[in-house]
Amino acid sequence: MVGRRRLDAEVVERGLADTRARAQAMILGGGVTVEGEIISKPSHPVEAGARIALVREPMPFVSRGGLKLRHALDVFDLDVTGRVA
C-alpha cells in the first residue's frame, strides 16, 4: 500500500477535520468525496494526491445528538452553565 493512506487519516492530515473521530463521523455521514465520489468507509485507501473534498460544512459535534441537545437547550431556554452530567 505504498502511497496510500486511510481516508479518515488523510482527512485529518489535510486539516479538513480536527480529530480522527470527527473525520470518521463526517465520512460515515456521506460528507466526504474522493475524486468526486462520495465515500462512506473511513478505512477506504486513498492515494497521496487524491482530490478530497467536503460535501457540506463539518458538523460542530461528533454526532447529530449534539445538535438536538443544543436545540432543546435553546427551545426550553435552559441554562446549564456550571452543571455536570
Secondary structure, 3 states (H helix, E strand, C coil): CCCEEEHHHHHHHCCCCCCHHHHHHHHHCCCEEECCEECCCCCCEEECCCCEEECCCCCCCCCHHHHHHHHHHHHCCCCCCCCCC
